[in-house]
Amino acid sequence: MSMHNPVASPKARVFMAGYLESLALVERLHRLLLDVIKDEFERLGILDINSVQALLLFNIGENEVTAGELKTRGYYQGSNVSYNLKKLVEMGYMHHQRCEIDRRSVRVRLTEKGRHVRNSVAELFERHAVGLEEKGILGHDGIDTINHSLHRMERYWSDQIRYIY
């Protein structure tokens, strides 16, 4: 145990409690987002795809990408993205094609069926955005503040990974 405890002062303990609450909220919000997508898809009768796969289709959008590109963008873990892309191709939500330059790499893009799912998620998010604003839950300033803070935290964590190793 270190002789110097950086969380010893009352002010530091309060900040630490807030930080831990933020971490827990980020985790809960992600799980809730997946549940909201799952509920929407059950309502729409789209039962062969899970929420992680639907979110993957949403994030790919109209792009043609490789699994590696999705990983380097920081959206997904390695084996998780490869497994889900393989499943989405098998279920007809995505086309895949070997790269001409690097034959080991596979490029994927949405099929018409995949675009339908992507549009369903986009419509869900649009309804959420309108609802949040109309009900006064979150306005432009609030969303800007949240995004600014989360981007700063993302940069801080990225720097920690870069400089630790």
matplotlib code that plots the C-alpha trace (Angstrom):
import matplotlib.pyplot as plt

x = [0.0, 1.3, 2.2, 0.5, -3.3, -4.5, -8.1, -7.4, -8.8, -12.6, -12.6, -10.9, -13.3, -16.3, -14.8, -14.0, -17.6, -18.8, -16.4, -17.5, -21.1, -20.3, -18.7, -21.7, -24.1, -22.1, -22.4, -26.1, -26.9, -25.2, -27.1, -30.4, -29.7, -29.4, -32.7, -34.5, -33.4, -34.4, -37.9, -38.3, -37.3, -39.7, -42.4, -41.5, -41.3, -37.6, -36.5, -33.5, -31.1, -29.8, -29.4, -25.6, -25.9, -28.5, -26.3, -23.4, -25.6, -26.5, -22.9, -21.8, -24.6, -23.8, -20.1, -18.1, -15.8, -13.5, -13.7, -10.3, -11.6, -14.5, -12.1, -9.7, -12.6, -13.0, -16.5, -16.1, -13.9, -12.0, -13.6, -17.0, -17.1, -15.8, -18.4, -21.3, -20.2, -20.0, -23.5, -24.9, -23.6, -25.0, -28.5, -28.4, -28.0, -24.6, -22.7, -19.0, -16.2, -12.5, -10.3, -8.5, -5.3, -5.2, -6.8, -6.9, -9.2, -13.0, -15.0, -18.6, -21.6, -25.3, -27.8, -31.3, -32.4, -29.5, -30.5, -34.0, -32.7, -30.4, -33.4, -35.4, -32.7, -32.3, -36.1, -36.0, -33.1, -35.0, -38.0, -35.8, -34.1, -37.5, -38.9, -35.9, -36.1, -39.9, -40.3, -37.5, -35.3, -32.3, -31.9, -29.1, -26.9, -27.3, -26.4, -23.4, -22.2, -22.6, -20.8, -18.0, -17.4, -17.5, -15.1, -12.7, -12.9, -12.4, -9.2, -8.0, -8.6, -7.0, -3.9, -3.7, -3.6, -1.0, 1.3, 1.1, 2.4]
y = [0.0, 3.4, 5.9, 8.6, 8.1, 10.6, 10.1, 11.0, 14.6, 15.1, 17.0, 14.1, 11.6, 13.5, 13.7, 10.0, 9.2, 11.3, 9.6, 6.2, 7.2, 8.4, 5.1, 3.2, 5.4, 4.9, 1.1, 1.2, 3.5, 1.2, -1.8, 0.2, 1.3, -2.4, -3.2, -0.3, -1.5, -5.1, -3.9, -1.9, -4.9, -7.2, -4.6, -4.6, -8.4, -8.4, -11.4, -12.9, -10.2, -9.0, -5.4, -5.5, -6.6, -3.9, -1.2, -2.5, -2.2, 1.3, 2.4, 0.9, 2.7, 3.3, 2.6, -0.4, -1.4, -4.2, -5.6, -4.0, -0.6, -1.0, -2.0, 0.9, 3.3, 2.1, 0.8, -2.9, -5.6, -7.9, -11.3, -9.8, -7.7, -10.6, -13.0, -10.5, -9.6, -13.3, -13.8, -10.8, -12.0, -15.5, -14.0, -11.8, -8.4, -7.8, -8.5, -9.5, -9.5, -10.2, -7.1, -7.1, -5.7, -7.7, -11.1, -11.8, -8.8, -8.9, -5.8, -5.7, -3.5, -3.6, -5.4, -4.1, -6.1, -4.6, -1.1, -1.8, -2.6, 0.5, 2.7, 1.2, 2.0, 5.5, 6.1, 5.0, 7.3, 10.2, 9.6, 9.6, 12.9, 14.6, 13.2, 14.3, 17.8, 18.2, 17.0, 19.3, 16.4, 17.5, 20.5, 21.6, 23.0, 19.9, 17.5, 19.7, 19.7, 15.9, 15.2, 17.7, 16.0, 12.5, 13.4, 14.8, 11.6, 9.5, 11.4, 11.0, 7.2, 6.9, 8.8, 6.4, 3.4, 5.0, 6.1, 3.1, 0.6]
z = [0.0, -0.9, 1.8, -0.2, -0.6, -3.3, -2.1, 1.5, 1.6, 2.0, -1.3, -3.1, -1.5, -2.8, -6.3, -6.2, -5.2, -8.1, -10.5, -9.4, -9.9, -13.4, -14.2, -12.9, -14.9, -18.2, -17.7, -16.8, -19.7, -22.1, -20.8, -20.8, -24.4, -25.4, -23.5, -25.2, -28.7, -27.7, -26.7, -29.9, -32.0, -30.1, -30.8, -34.5, -34.7, -35.5, -33.4, -35.2, -34.3, -30.9, -29.8, -30.0, -33.7, -34.4, -32.9, -35.0, -38.2, -37.1, -36.5, -39.9, -41.7, -45.4, -45.0, -46.2, -43.4, -42.1, -38.6, -38.0, -38.9, -36.4, -33.7, -34.3, -34.2, -30.6, -31.0, -30.4, -28.9, -31.3, -31.1, -30.4, -33.6, -35.7, -34.3, -34.8, -38.3, -39.3, -37.8, -39.6, -42.9, -42.3, -41.5, -44.6, -42.9, -44.5, -47.7, -47.3, -49.8, -49.6, -50.1, -53.4, -51.9, -48.6, -49.2, -45.4, -44.8, -45.5, -46.2, -45.1, -46.0, -45.2, -47.4, -47.9, -44.8, -42.8, -43.9, -42.7, -39.2, -39.3, -40.2, -37.4, -34.9, -36.4, -36.1, -32.4, -31.7, -33.4, -31.3, -28.2, -29.2, -29.8, -26.6, -24.5, -25.9, -25.9, -22.3, -21.1, -19.9, -22.0, -24.3, -26.6, -23.8, -21.7, -24.5, -25.5, -21.9, -21.5, -24.8, -24.0, -20.7, -22.1, -24.9, -22.3, -20.2, -23.4, -24.2, -20.7, -20.7, -24.1, -22.9, -19.9, -22.2, -24.5, -21.7, -19.4, -21.9]

ax = plt.figure().add_subplot(projection="3d")
ax.plot(x, y, z, "-o")
ax.set_aspect("equal")
plt.show()
